[in-house]
């Protein structure tokens, strides 16, 4: 399967922009696992951790986020967070 293009952005900076295997986002309705080919989707975020899996079976890289939203579109997954810390 092709990689998912993922961007994590705050008002201050671009935190990450990379092609990854999967990202799990902390939505207000629950956690959502996003992979390449996912249907268009949007959710607001709760405070929590975004888990980035660079390859299948890898340990996730975790980045704490507060507020914001996540959107899946043709170009991949974009997370716009109020703040983010590794």
C-alpha positions in Angstrom: 0.0 0.0 0.0 1.2 3.5 -0.8 2.3 5.8 2.0 0.0 8.4 3.6 1.2 12.1 3.4 0.9 13.5 6.9 1.3 17.1 8.0 1.1 18.4 11.6 0.8 22.2 11.8 0.4 24.7 14.7 -0.2 28.4 14.4 3.6 28.9 15.0 5.2 26.2 12.8 5.1 23.2 10.6 5.8 20.4 13.1 6.0 17.5 10.7 5.5 16.8 7.0 6.3 13.3 5.9 5.0 10.2 4.2 4.1 7.6 6.8 2.3 4.2 7.1 -0.4 5.2 9.5 -1.4 8.0 12.0 -3.8 7.6 14.9 -5.5 10.9 15.9 -7.3 11.7 19.2 -10.7 12.8 17.9 -13.4 14.0 20.2 -15.5 11.0 19.2 -12.6 8.6 19.8 -9.3 7.6 18.2 -9.1 7.3 14.5 -6.5 5.3 12.6 -5.8 6.9 9.2 -3.9 5.1 6.4 -3.4 5.8 2.7 -6.7 5.5 0.7 -8.9 6.6 3.7 -12.2 8.2 2.7 -12.5 12.0 3.2 -12.9 12.6 6.9 -12.8 15.5 9.4 -12.9 15.5 13.2 -12.2 17.9 16.0 -9.3 16.9 18.3 -9.3 16.4 22.0 -6.1 16.9 24.0 -4.0 13.8 23.6 -1.3 12.2 21.5 -1.0 11.7 17.8 0.7 8.4 17.1 2.8 8.3 13.9 3.7 4.9 12.5 6.4 5.3 9.9 6.3 1.7 8.8 4.0 -1.3 9.3 4.7 -2.9 12.7 7.0 0.0 13.9 6.8 1.6 17.3 4.8 4.8 17.1 6.4 8.2 17.4 4.1 10.2 19.7 3.4 14.0 19.7 1.1 15.6 22.3 -1.5 17.9 20.8 -4.1 20.3 22.3 -7.2 21.3 20.4 -7.6 21.7 16.7 -8.9 19.4 14.0 -7.8 16.7 11.6 -8.8 16.4 7.9 -8.3 13.6 5.4 -8.4 14.7 1.8 -6.9 13.8 -1.6 -3.5 15.1 -0.5 -3.4 13.0 2.8 -3.9 13.8 6.4 -3.5 17.3 7.8 -3.7 17.9 11.6 -4.1 21.6 12.6 -3.4 21.7 16.4 -3.5 24.6 18.8 -0.1 23.3 20.1 2.1 20.3 19.7 5.1 18.9 21.7 7.2 15.8 21.0 
